[in-house]
Amino acid sequence: MQGPQANWLQDGKRLHLNHGPIDLIVEVFGATDECRQAYEQAIARFQTILMELVEELPELRLPAFFLAPRTFAGPTARRM
């Protein structure tokens, strides 16, 4: 499997982020500097997110029980 990929789409406005089963097309809106910073942050965050989720996969695959709190190391797994 290739590592995380980040490429601009032909329109130059949207960013394609791909890594394994994760495939995102991202577009941000706002002031030019803020948009640039948001894209940079998205690319940086995307570099490790799949591996973080893979580390938590055994717990993520377990059935969720209403009264049983679950502890996840990463914020993405907690939101899932």
Buried (B, 14 or more C-beta within 10 A) or exposed (E): EEEBEBEEEEEEEBBEBBBEEEEEEBEBEEEEEEBEEBBEEBBEEBEEBBEBBEBBEEEBEEEEEEEEEEEBEBEBBEEE
